[in-house]
């Protein structure tokens, strides 16, 4: 009986740790987005003067959350870990209770951009985690003993999460959960619905149904059944996004980003070093020589650059590309790929990109980062559970 009780308690601790770890990792996946959520919380709590530290503080809390989850899963430092988890969970529960009471227009950010919960759903989730933690730690003396070999697992996973955090901080997220992801289409796109979709006519004869196009309808011996609208072969269902930008006269030029092969450089914070502006200007020149239309979008009408630029909304720019000065490639209105400022393609890469097969590239961009992130998760869980 005591053995079963210990197993049940350990299972409750494992579930809680799993939620902590996934929640922390999904926030570490996108430090910029985590910082934006922190700014919303600062505004809600009337401590907006802390905005300057939002990204760093959000990343630090997410890292602590992931490591607490790792400790719960591996079962190391059990008493210290469960006390830390109770403090974390108690704070989160009280905070989400305030969100339920005052109902501000903001996202809880519990799982980054990956999963969006209402305030009530978040509060219920936190109450369930409180119950699991209570079942795990009561009575406190029955938490069980630490397994020495699990300290090795904990150290490896902690190091791996730290490396993952550094990568996410320096580059754009491995998986894009925003609307501006590969295959999304600009509202000002040059594609018409006729280009993307086709009508399929279904007719029946002798108990058999067949599909026909508008140009190849059957004779009168066939009976019409229905019509279906489908995405044409070679097209993918696209999310429609809006990228509105204007010049110094207030004239909008959205169509420029939706025609031909376009490299959009987005600078949502214009207070960057001159060396970064120089690199952006150099990239624009190289992109133009490689057959692309470079478009520089900034959030301020007073950007300190000699290059031609357009002004765009701050939130739109930071959503489109998390990297300040990052590059986003559009082909005839479809978003194809993104690069961080640190990983801007050089001239040789640009010439290769110019010849890309768009459909294959979109599929590749959709899966490349996702597979990398899934591989990382499989690796850390294998270390935690098997080592």
GIHU-V917298 format. One record per run of one state. SS is the DSSP state (H for helix, E for strand, - for the rest). FROM is the first residue (numbers start at 0). LEN is the number of residues. If there is no record, write none. Layout:
BEGIN
SS FROM LEN
SS FROM LEN
END
This chain:
BEGIN
- 0 1
H 1 27
- 28 2
H 30 14
- 44 3
H 47 27
- 74 3
H 77 25
- 102 8
E 110 1
- 111 3
E 114 1
- 115 3
H 118 19
- 137 2
H 139 3
- 142 7
H 149 21
- 170 14
E 184 2
- 186 6
H 192 4
E 196 9
- 205 2
E 207 5
- 212 1
H 213 3
- 216 6
E 222 9
- 231 8
E 239 2
- 241 3
E 244 2
- 246 5
E 251 1
- 252 1
H 253 5
- 258 2
E 260 7
- 267 6
H 273 16
- 289 3
E 292 6
- 298 11
E 309 3
- 312 1
H 313 7
- 320 5
E 325 6
- 331 2
E 333 6
- 339 1
H 340 3
- 343 3
H 346 8
- 354 3
H 357 29
- 386 1
END
